[in-house]
Amino acid sequence: MELLDAHGQAMDVFDRAMHKVGLTDWDSPTPCTDWTVRELVNHIVVEQLWVPDMLAGHTVADVGDKFDGDQLHDDPIGHWQEASSTARAAWLAPGATEGTVALSYGDERVEEYGWQMTTDLAVHGWDLATALGADAGIPDELATTLLAHIEPQVAAWSGTGMFAEPVPVPDDAPAPARLVALLGRRP
C-alpha cells in the first residue's frame, strides 16, 4: 500500500471515531492515560494544522507557538474537519511527499513524516473509538502496512516516551491488534 492511500485510510479511521463522540464524551479517559477524549482529539487536530506549514518548508521555529493550546474551541468536530481536509489537500499536492521536512528532532524525509502521521491517525483513531466503546475499524491491509513500516523502528523508540512499551499478543492476533499492541495498547 502506498503512503497516500494508507494516509487516506488512516484519516478515515480517525474521522469515523470522531463522528461517534457524544456531547458527554469529551472528558472521558482514553487508552492514552494522560489524555481525555478532548485532549487526544486536540493532539490530532494540532498535528493536522502543522502539515501545510511543514510541507511548505517551514521549520518548527517558523511556526512557533501558533498551534499551542486548545485548537478545538466550541466546535471540535468542525475544527477536525477543517484541519484534516486542509492537511489532506497538502499531502495530495504534486510533489508533496518528496524532499525533507524540518521536524523538532531535525530533518526527516517527507515520506517518513507521512508514515508517522499516518500511524498516529490510525492508532489514535483506535484510541478514540476504544474510549467510546466503539469498533475502531482499522482495515487489515492498513494495519499490516503500518506494522511493516514501524516494527523495525520500535526498539529505537523504547524509553523515549513516544509510546508505551509493546504489549504481548499472540502471533496469530489480527494485524490491527498487533499494531496497537506494538505501540503499547491492550487490544
Secondary structure, DSSP 8 states (H G I E B T S, - for coil): --HHHHHHHHHHHHHHHHTT--TT-TT-B-SSTT-BHHHHHHHHHHHHHHHHHHHTT--HHHHTTTT-S---TT-HHHHHHHHHHHHHHHHHSTTTTSSEEEETTEEEEHHHHHHHHHHHHHHHHHHHHHHTT------HHHHHHHHHHHGGGHHHHTTSSSS-------TTS-HHHHHHHHTT---
